[in-house]
Amino acid sequence: MIKILILEDEPAALNRLKRLITVLRPDYEIVGDADTVDEGIALLSKYQPDLILSDIQLADGLSFEVFKKSQTKCPIIFITAFDKYAIKAFDFNGVHYILKPITELSLHTALQKFENNPHFIESAQAIHDLIGKDAFTAGKRILSKVGVNTKIVDAQNVAIVYSENKINRIVTFEGKTHSVEYTLDELISELPDHQFFKISRQMIINLNAVVAWKPYTSNRLILQTNPEIDVEVIVSKEKTPKFKSWIQDK
């Protein structure tokens, strides 16, 4: 069982983080939490966690002081409202860096990075990987909830993402449809730019799903896709020039 220690001084953020961990990794154990540097040092002297989830600004200082004084070698996922500490995180065994507000998607991605490479990143040259958009490359997964059940979908198998009647859905290359709680903006911010394009406010397309296109009304494009879906796949007027440039460069 993976043992987690949390350093967070905002009660609402701490409670949300605990809830997300319970949902995403019910087999993980949260062994303790602290909101100050002194409490963090005390907890690290008491426990030997496998992973630390840590805000950077605690009630009485920066969490870096906890790791400096305890000399922990435990991998750390940093969670903060500020991106100016990203490089500094590498001095303290950082494996990922999440900007607040934390979402289920961003935490899922961070936990996957830890699980895929539990030997923490040691080079500051890996900063692009730490805070970059590689969440849904090979082997990465999207969570789809159906009632109390959670399905896992390989992101490489996602052909189309669309929103209809305030429900967001992903369609796989096998033609199966799954509802997701992520917004389209959350998804497109994580999906690799070379593979996915947000063609309108309601839809994201995978390059490999595009078969053909033709002009549509109001200077838009309508796409033929594989798999086909019941909703028209239309590139908005504002997105059409960028879409043509994007797809012709591939």
C-alpha positions as CSV (number, residue, x, y, z in Angstrom):
1,M,0.0,0.0,0.0
2,I,1.3,3.5,-0.9
3,K,1.5,5.8,2.1
4,I,0.9,9.5,1.5
5,L,1.7,12.5,3.6
6,I,0.0,15.8,2.9
7,L,1.3,19.3,3.6
8,E,-1.5,21.9,3.0
9,D,-2.6,24.9,5.1
10,E,-5.9,25.6,3.4
11,P,-8.6,23.5,5.0
12,A,-10.9,23.5,1.9
13,A,-7.9,22.5,-0.4
14,L,-6.9,19.8,2.1
15,N,-10.4,18.3,2.2
16,R,-10.7,18.3,-1.6
17,L,-7.3,16.7,-2.0
18,K,-8.3,13.9,0.5
19,R,-11.6,13.3,-1.4
20,L,-9.9,13.1,-4.7
21,I,-7.3,10.7,-3.4
22,T,-10.1,8.5,-2.0
23,V,-11.8,8.5,-5.5
24,L,-8.7,8.1,-7.6
25,R,-6.6,5.8,-5.5
26,P,-8.7,4.2,-2.8
27,D,-5.9,1.7,-2.1
28,Y,-3.6,4.6,-1.0
29,E,-3.3,5.4,2.7
30,I,-3.1,9.0,3.9
31,V,-0.9,8.6,7.0
32,G,-1.1,12.3,8.1
33,D,-1.3,16.0,7.2
34,A,0.2,19.2,8.4
35,D,-0.3,22.9,7.8
36,T,3.0,24.3,9.2
37,V,6.7,23.7,8.7
38,D,7.2,22.5,12.2
39,E,4.3,20.0,12.0
40,G,5.6,18.8,8.7
41,I,9.1,18.1,10.1
42,A,7.5,16.3,13.1
43,L,5.4,14.1,10.8
44,L,8.3,13.2,8.6
45,S,10.3,12.1,11.7
46,K,7.4,9.9,12.7
47,Y,6.4,8.4,9.3
48,Q,8.2,7.2,6.2
49,P,5.7,8.0,3.4
50,D,6.1,6.7,-0.1
51,L,4.8,10.0,-1.5
52,I,4.3,13.5,-0.3
53,L,1.6,15.9,-1.7
54,S,2.7,19.4,-0.7
55,D,1.6,23.0,-1.0
56,I,4.6,25.3,-1.1
57,Q,3.3,28.2,1.0
58,L,2.4,26.8,4.4
59,A,1.0,28.8,7.4
60,D,4.5,29.7,8.7
61,G,6.8,29.5,5.7
62,L,7.7,27.5,2.6
63,S,7.5,23.7,2.6
64,F,11.0,23.6,1.2
65,E,12.1,24.2,4.8
66,V,10.4,20.9,5.8
67,F,12.3,18.9,3.2
68,K,15.6,20.8,3.8
69,K,15.6,20.1,7.6
70,S,14.3,16.6,7.4
71,Q,16.5,15.7,4.4
72,T,13.8,13.4,3.0
73,K,14.4,11.5,-0.2
74,C,10.7,10.8,-0.6
75,P,9.2,11.9,-4.0
76,I,7.0,14.9,-3.8
77,I,4.1,16.2,-5.9
78,F,4.0,20.0,-5.4
79,I,0.6,21.7,-5.4
80,T,0.5,25.5,-5.5
81,A,-1.1,28.7,-6.8
82,F,2.2,30.0,-8.1
83,D,4.4,28.7,-10.9
84,K,7.6,30.6,-9.9
85,Y,8.7,27.7,-7.7
86,A,8.8,25.1,-10.5
87,I,12.5,24.9,-11.0
88,K,13.1,25.0,-7.2
89,A,11.0,21.9,-6.8
90,F,13.7,19.9,-8.5
91,D,16.0,20.5,-5.5
92,F,13.5,18.6,-3.3
93,N,12.7,15.4,-5.3
94,G,9.8,16.9,-7.2
95,V,8.0,14.5,-9.6
96,H,5.2,16.8,-10.6
97,Y,4.0,20.3,-10.1
98,I,0.2,21.1,-10.1
99,L,-1.1,24.6,-10.3
100,K,-4.2,25.3,-8.2
101,P,-7.1,25.0,-8.4
102,I,-6.5,21.3,-8.3
103,T,-8.7,19.1,-10.5
104,E,-9.3,15.4,-10.6
105,L,-7.6,15.3,-14.0
106,S,-4.5,17.1,-12.8
107,L,-4.1,15.0,-9.7
108,H,-4.7,11.8,-11.7
109,T,-2.0,12.8,-14.1
110,A,0.5,13.6,-11.3
111,L,-0.2,10.3,-9.6
112,Q,0.4,8.4,-12.9
113,K,3.7,10.2,-13.3
114,F,4.7,9.0,-9.9
115,E,3.6,5.4,-10.6
116,N,5.2,5.3,-14.0
117,N,8.5,6.6,-12.6
118,P,8.7,6.3,-8.8
119,H,12.3,7.3,-9.0
120,F,11.9,11.0,-8.8
121,I,13.1,13.3,-11.5
122,E,16.6,14.5,-10.8
123,S,17.3,16.9,-13.6
124,A,16.0,20.5,-13.9
125,Q,16.2,20.0,-17.6
126,A,13.1,17.9,-17.3
127,I,11.0,21.0,-16.3
128,H,8.9,20.7,-19.5
129,D,7.9,17.2,-18.5
130,L,7.1,18.3,-15.0
131,I,4.6,21.0,-15.9
132,G,4.1,20.3,-19.6
133,K,1.2,18.8,-21.6
134,D,2.2,15.2,-21.7
135,A,-0.7,13.9,-19.7
136,F,-2.3,11.8,-22.4
137,T,0.6,10.3,-24.3
138,A,1.1,6.6,-24.6
139,G,-0.2,4.7,-21.6
140,K,-2.0,7.6,-20.1
141,R,-5.6,7.2,-19.1
142,I,-8.9,9.2,-18.8
143,L,-11.4,8.4,-16.1
144,S,-15.0,8.0,-17.0
145,K,-17.6,7.7,-14.2
146,V,-20.9,5.7,-14.7
147,G,-22.8,5.9,-11.4
148,V,-20.5,4.5,-8.8
149,N,-18.3,2.8,-11.3
150,T,-15.2,4.3,-12.9
151,K,-13.9,3.2,-16.3
152,I,-10.4,3.8,-17.6
153,V,-9.9,4.9,-21.2
154,D,-6.5,5.0,-22.9
155,A,-6.1,8.6,-24.2
156,Q,-4.6,7.3,-27.4
157,N,-7.9,5.6,-28.1
158,V,-9.9,8.8,-27.9
159,A,-11.1,9.9,-31.3
160,I,-13.6,12.7,-30.5
161,V,-14.6,14.7,-27.4
162,Y,-17.8,16.7,-27.5
163,S,-20.3,18.5,-25.3
164,E,-24.0,18.1,-25.7
165,N,-26.8,19.1,-23.3
166,K,-24.2,20.0,-20.7
167,I,-22.7,16.5,-20.7
168,N,-19.2,16.0,-21.9
169,R,-18.4,12.7,-23.8
170,I,-15.5,11.0,-25.3
171,V,-15.8,8.6,-28.3
172,T,-13.2,6.0,-28.8
173,F,-11.9,4.6,-32.1
174,E,-14.1,1.5,-31.5
175,G,-17.1,3.8,-31.5
176,K,-17.8,3.5,-27.8
177,T,-19.0,6.6,-25.9
178,H,-18.2,7.5,-22.3
179,S,-19.2,10.5,-20.3
180,V,-16.5,12.4,-18.4
181,E,-16.5,15.0,-15.7
182,Y,-13.6,17.0,-17.1
183,T,-14.4,20.1,-19.1
184,L,-13.2,20.5,-22.7
185,D,-10.8,23.2,-21.6
186,E,-9.3,20.9,-19.0
187,L,-8.9,18.1,-21.6
188,I,-7.4,20.2,-24.4
189,S,-4.9,21.8,-21.9
190,E,-3.5,18.4,-21.2
191,L,-3.9,16.7,-24.6
192,P,-0.8,16.9,-26.9
193,D,-1.1,19.7,-29.5
194,H,0.2,17.6,-32.3
195,Q,-2.6,15.1,-31.9
196,F,-5.7,16.9,-30.8
197,F,-7.4,20.2,-31.9
198,K,-10.4,22.0,-30.3
199,I,-12.4,22.7,-33.4
200,S,-15.2,24.6,-31.5
201,R,-16.4,25.3,-28.0
202,Q,-18.2,22.0,-28.0
203,M,-15.7,19.6,-29.7
204,I,-12.2,18.3,-29.8
205,I,-10.9,16.1,-32.6
206,N,-8.0,13.6,-32.8
207,L,-6.0,14.0,-36.0
208,N,-6.4,10.3,-36.8
209,A,-10.2,10.5,-36.7
210,V,-10.4,13.0,-39.5
211,V,-11.2,11.4,-42.9
212,A,-12.1,14.4,-45.0
213,W,-13.8,17.8,-44.8
214,K,-15.7,20.2,-47.0
215,P,-16.9,23.8,-46.8
216,Y,-20.0,24.4,-44.7
217,T,-22.2,27.5,-44.1
218,S,-20.8,30.7,-42.6
219,N,-17.2,29.9,-43.6
220,R,-17.1,26.8,-41.5
221,L,-16.0,23.3,-42.2
222,I,-17.8,20.0,-41.7
223,L,-15.7,16.9,-41.1
224,Q,-16.1,13.3,-42.0
225,T,-14.8,11.2,-39.2
226,N,-14.0,7.6,-38.4
227,P,-15.7,6.7,-36.2
228,E,-18.8,8.5,-37.2
229,I,-21.0,10.0,-34.5
230,D,-24.6,11.3,-34.4
231,V,-23.5,14.9,-33.9
232,E,-22.3,17.0,-36.8
233,V,-18.5,17.6,-36.5
234,I,-18.1,21.2,-37.5
235,V,-15.1,23.5,-37.3
236,S,-16.2,26.9,-36.2
237,K,-15.5,30.0,-38.3
238,E,-12.9,31.3,-35.9
239,K,-11.1,27.9,-35.8
240,T,-11.1,27.1,-39.5
241,P,-7.9,28.9,-40.5
242,K,-5.9,27.4,-37.6
243,F,-7.4,24.0,-38.2
244,K,-6.4,24.0,-41.8
245,S,-2.9,25.0,-40.9
246,W,-2.7,22.5,-38.1
247,I,-3.9,19.5,-40.2
248,Q,-1.8,20.4,-43.3
249,D,1.3,20.5,-41.2
250,K,0.9,16.9,-40.0
